[in-house]
């Protein structure tokens, strides 16, 4: 298959390099990824500023690679419509840190995959839970699980308008219990704005937040905490179909 690999952590991030090295053993790979860190950029696209594209050479990789001064969604769009027109699947990741629950709305990793689905290309977003204090993550286990998902999807389930959102727990591979297909969980954040600079004209703050998980079984938040790889099918249609008819009766 012809596979477009992208991310939101940047083209030199260890996660995307580990992913591309393994996937390129079996498939034709092109990498199109942000030149800079673009986490939490959601589904933003560049419409006011020029998008700069640069061909890159990444040590240990024998595939075409391009860095983009733009957003993750820009990268997917550029890869599909400008650099190569016969992509079979988009894979976004491997993200440093999970993308679970409400975080998928903020995630550049997930949005880069969603951009593929919008244009009819099957897509997978893959993220790995990490210990941010150690900064020593090993992405080999995430690659292993991604390849399992990819091989099953290739044979049995590649839907053009669906994103498979995959999250791998921060455990030794032998301690991972398996894979669970599940819904996204509910969570909110306690946000704190910490003053970092102040002058006569303005003040600068840095956002810090802690997530409050709403206790709920059979969600991605729940199963990841129990040691499972989670897989959630996502769609870009935000319509709340369960209340559509009720709302029609009220407003029509």
N, C-alpha and C positions, 0 to 999 in steps of 0.2 A: 504494500500500500504506500501511497504518497502521503506523508504525515507532516503537518505544520506544527511545530513546537514553539510555544511562547510562554510568557510568565508575567509577573509584575515586580519581581525582585531584581530584575536587571539581567542582561545577557551574560554577565560573568558570575552569576550566583551559582553556588555549588549544586543546588537542586536541579537546575535546568541542564547543567553539564552532565550530571550523573544520569539524568533521564535520557538525554540525547545519545549518550554513548551506548546505552543498552538498546534503545529502540532502533538505532541505526544499524545494528547487527542484522536485523531482519527486514527492515523497511527503508524506503527512500525518505530521507528527512531533510527538511529545510527549517532553519531556526530564524524567527523574526521576533525580537524581544526588545524591550525598552533599554536604552543606553544607560539610564539611571534608575535608581530605586523609585518605583511607582506604586507601592502598596497603598491600599485603601483609596484608590482613585476611582473605584466603582466603574460605571459604564461611560465615563466622560470620553469625548472625542475632541480632536483639535480642529476647530473651525476658524479661528482667528489668527493663529500663528502658523508659519510654514513648518512642514514636517520634514526633518532631515533624516536621510537614510544612508547608512554606511555599511559596506561589505566588511565583514570581520573574519579574522582567522583565529580559531580557538584551538589551543594546544590539545592534541589527543583526539580531535574530531575531524573526520574527513567528510564534511557535508557543508553545503552552502549555509552561511550565517550572516544575518544583517541586524545591526542595531538601529533603533529608531528613537529620535528625539520626539517622543510623543507618548501616548497612553497605551495601556495593554490592549484596549479595544482597537486603537489605531493599528497596532501591530498585526492583529488578526485580519483586519480589513485590508491592509497593505499586502499581507501574505497571500490572501485569497484572490484579490482583484487586480493586483499589480505585478507581484513577483512570480506567482505561479498560479495557473488556472485549473489545475487538475488535482486538487487536494482531496483526499478521501476522508480524512479525519483531522480534527484539531485537538491537540493535547496541551493544556495549560498547567504549568507547574515545573518542578515540584515546589510548592510554596513552603517557605519557612514559617511554620505555625499553621494550625488548623483553620478551616473555613466552615464553620458550623452555625446553625441557627440563623439569627438575624444578621450575622457577619457576612453572609453571602451577598447582602445588598450593598455592602461597602467594598467588597473584595474585588480588586483588579484581576486576580487570578480567575475567579468565577466569571467575571464579566467578559474576559478575553475568550473564554469558552462559549459563553452565551452569544457573543458576536458571531461565532461560527454557525451556531444553530439558527440564528436569525436568517442567515444566507443559505440555509439548507445543507450545511455540512455537519455530520455527527461530531460531537465534541465531548471531551472528558476534562474535568478540572481535578487536579490531584494535589493534596496538601498533607503535611506531616506535622503532628504535634511535636514540640521541641521544648527543651529546657533553655530558656533565653539567657540564663545566667552562665551557663557553661559554654555555649557557642561552639559545640563540638559534634554537631549532629552528623549521623551516618545515614545517607539517603538510600543505601543499597536495599534496605528492607522495603522502603516505599516503592522503589523501582520494581522490586519483585512482585508486590501486590498490584501495581499498575499493569504490569505485563499479564498477570492473570486476568484482570478485568478486560484488558484490550483483546486478549485472545478469545475469551468467551463472547465478548460483544461482537467481534469480527465474525464469529460463526453463527451467533444466535440473535444478537440484538444490536443493530446499528440503526437507530432512528434519526432521520435528518434534522428534526426540530427539537431534539431532546439533549440536554446536558446531563452526563453522569458525574455527580459531585462525590469524589472519593476522599476520605480522610483516614490517615494511618496513625495509630496511637504511639506515644513515646514509650515503647517497651522493647525489650529484646525480641527478636523475631520468634523465638521458641515460645514466648509468653503470650503472643497474640492468639486469641481464641478462634478467630475465623472472620467471616464477613457477614454483616447484617445490612439488608436493604430496609431503609426506614425513612420516616418523614423528618423534616427539620424541626429543631426544638425552639423553645421560646426563651428569650433572655433580654435583659435590659442592662444598661451600664450606669454605674455611679461615676459621673465625670467630675474631674477636678481640674481647674485651670490654675496652673502654677506660674506666678510672675517670674520672668527671667530677665527682663530689661525694662527700664522706665526712663523717660526723659520728659521734657516740657510738652512735647507734641503728642506722644502716644505711649502706650505700654505694650509689651510683648509677653504673651503667655504661651506655655506649653501644655497641651492636653494630656492628662493622665486619667485612666479609667480602669475600673475593675468590673468584671461581668457578673451579673446576678442571674444565675440560671434558675428558671422556673422548673421546679421538680415535676417531671413528667416522664413516664416510661415510654419505651419504644421510639425514642427520638435519636437523632445523631449525637446530641450532647450526652444522652444517657448511655448509649452503647459504646461510644468512644471511651467514656469514663470506666466502663466495665471491661475494657481490653479488646474490643472488636474493631476491625476496619469497618467503616460505615460507607454506604453507597446510597445516595439520594438522587432520583431522577428529577430534574428541574426543567421548567419551561418558562419562556419569556412572556407568556400571556398572563398578566396579573389579574385577570377577571376573577372575581369571587363568584363562581358559578353556583355555590350553595345558596346564595341569597338573591341571585339574579331575578328570579320570578317574583319574589316578595317585593323587591325594589320597583319592578315594573308596575305592580299593582298600585303602589303608592304614588309614583310620579307620572304614570301614563293614564 
